[in-house]
Amino acid sequence: MKLVFEKELYSLMYQFEIEMLAHEKLGRDLGNLLMSFLKEDPKPWVWPIVLPLLSPWDCPVEVDPNEGIDLPIFAP
């Protein structure tokens, strides 16, 4: 049980030390801005895929008409 509290205390002290160092080196405003970005949980960025709208008359599957032309008709 002591080990759990010790790990949490160590991480809290480490975060406090980084915050004090940021305030010392960057000033209070930029230090607070930096810490607000560091405290934010990372979220994956999803690339928006822009697909052209299909016409009801278009086939949504693309088929290469030349696919398989170089293959022999009969297997040896």
N, C-alpha and C positions, 0 to 999 in steps of 0.2 A: 504494500500500500504506500509505503514511504517513497518507493521508486517512482510511482505514478505522479505524486505531488512534486517530486524532485525534477522530473522531466518537464512538467508544466511550468514550474518556477524558473527553470533554466531557459526555456523558450520565451517566457515573459521578460526575463532580464535581458536576453539577447535582443528582443524586439525593442525594448526600452533603450538599450544602448545604441541601436541603429537609429532610432528616432532622435536621440540627443545628438548624435554625430551629424545627422542630416540638418538639424536646426543650427548646429555650430558652423558647418561648412557652407550651407546654402541660405541661411537666414530662416526666420520663422515661417514666412509665407510659402516659400518654395519647399521648405522641409515638410510643411503640412500637406502641400500638394503632392509631393513625392510619396509620403506615407499613405495618402488616400489611394494612390494608384497601387501601392504595394499591398495594402489590406484588401483590395478588391479581388474576389475570386476570379481566376481565369475562366473564360468561357470560349468554347470553340467558335471560330468565325465560319459561317456557312457561306460559301461562294454562291451568289444567286445565278443560277443557270437560266439564261434567256433562250427559250426555244420559240421559233416562229410558230404561230398558230396554224394548225393544219386545216386545209379545206376538207369538207366532207367528201370531196371527190378524189382526194389524194390517198394513196396507200401509205399507212404509217410505217411500214416495214420496207427498208431499203434492201434490195437484192441485187448483187452484182451479176449481170447477165453473162459475163465472161468467166465466171468462177467454174473451175473444173474443165476448161477446154484443153489444157495441156496434159490432162490425165489420159492414160490409154483406155480404150473402150473395154478391152478384155484384160483381165489380170493374167500374168504369165504363169 
